[in-house]
Amino acid sequence: MFKVWGGCARRTVRLAVALVLAVAGLLISAPASQAHAVLLFASPAIEGAVPTTPKAVSLVFDEPVQAVGGRTVRITTTAGETIDVGTPSRSEGGRQLTVPVRGSLGAGVYTVQWQATAQDGDVMGGSYRFAVGSAAAGLSTGSAGGQQQVSGAEATAVLRWVLFAAFALALGGLVGERLAARHGIRTPRSWARFGAVGGLVASLGLVVLIAGGGSLVEGISSPSGSALWGGRAGVLAVCATVAWLVAAVALGRPGSRWRPVAWAGLATAVIMEGLRAHPAAASEGWGPVLTTVHLTAAAVWIGALVHLVRVGIVRRWDAAFRAALGGYSRLALVLVVVVLLTGTLSGLLLVAPSELLDTSFGKVLTVKLSLVAGICALALAARFTMTRRAPRTLVRVEASALVAVLAVTAWLSVTRPPGGDDDALPFAPPATGDAITVGGRADQIGIAATASAGQAVLRLTAPTTDLERDDSRVYEASLRLADASGRARTVALRGCGDGCFYAPVRWKNGANLLTVRAAAQGWGGGKETLRVMWPVSPDTGLLARTVKAMRAVKTFTLHEQVASDTAGAAVAPTRLELSGDRFIDSEPYAQGRAAQTSRFTDAEGRTVLALGYPGERLALELTLDDHDRVVRETLVAPNHLIHRSFTYPETPGTLGTTETGG
């Protein structure tokens, strides 16, 4: 026995080394990932305020999600009245859900309750509040919003426990039958058929949960077809249910010729679970492979042992049974190594070792690993005891502990893995409420900053040469914010794409100075200070009047200075004699429209109109005279900075001195 054990152990060590080498690259290259969808941003902002009724509610997640039909967004007043909303739509690769607001919202505090189906099939839900008009003070009372959880977490955990137990009874039961049959043991029959039926019931229950937005009752009474068929999770759940149905029917047929069909159904169900589970979100290739191998090995380990324990009870631990148990012991040693390796590697994809005791997911994972380690100790004790006597108690305890592992695994599947607050975002969050874009240049790098309630989004642009077909260079940025009182602080930035950085900001009324230090690989960078006047005061009417006033000007003198490298020598200004029509036709606001407008008064008491075109990373500031004509203009585009001053014939000398920029 010990000779056989030693040979098997050596083969197992070689297998372990091969598995480690096969997935070593995975651990090095795989990015951190949230397995459960997390709400990153919302518009209107979480605990934010908007001046008037928002046109829509937008939710931004860290991974693609699926809308849950009419349950996606529900807006209620403090009195419990429901606001009418439209049909949800998906954008940004499924990471953003937008629901039109059809009703009118008066001044007050509103609660948004939302639901979305994550890639793993769990229905995530939560709520937050926002205010309209002068009711922002009402947000200071009551609980803060923005909390989220798995809708129907308890039902999901129970169904997953039944599902995992079904895999063990079906897959492990069939393997246990074959091990027993090699030693002439034909009875009792395994519980594989009951396992397949249980898997069918659990899988069907998970389908109903998805269709019901996390509620079994609503999934039966008013299922959402779009929630079920519109996303990956629902399709995988339906495919798994069909696979379980095939396996259950095949195992219910007498004889062995239906066994290949049963194996095919069970294999399909395992693969569907591998594609659904948490590690698939971390690595689309290796994640499902690790989960599929892990689940198969664990199911065989547990299910075969359960079947052999039943055989031992019936046969009173006779010699034939002990021989069959010995065969299982050799198989179990390999299975244990596979389970430990794949389970540990899958866990490392989702949680860092330092987070094992600091997060809910890490604590549950630690409990599972501890149970598995204890079971391994029991298994070793049972195998050595087997050489002297029947290890009845140890084997039964081992089987019971393995069933407990299934329960912990089921709860782990509905526990959200940790995610770092500094992790890069998939894309820039949408503006919340009124917004304005301001710009500047740090040497050769263009800077556009879009300011909206509670946030700032920086976009850096370096020149592109003919040899560069994309904008994949490495950008770096840091940010300091100073308000009108002179108080300054460093603001943490999160990446949101190439040259994109997001920062949470609490704007103060008046001038807010953003000092941006920017750098890009291969290009000169530096520091630039941008001015954000808060609050944003949109005035599209003033822009239309300015365009009309400028077109009425027959002729004027324009002094223009263009720079693309602000660290170099200043370029001499150019003097031009133009008509108002000719000038306006060359401007981005020629039609009297801009994506963003904001009006404020500068230190000289003049009216300034700020214009923003965030899609083009374009920002302008127009200083106006008493006739709504432009007397100074600053235009910041991705690759150049332009300062202009205007002199009109009837006002010689007024603002005629060319401004120098840099």
Summary of the structure (lengths in Angstrom):
residues: 662
radius of gyration: 32.7
end to end distance: 83.8
largest distance: 114.9
contacts: 2298
relative contact order: 0.08
helix: 42%
strand: 26%
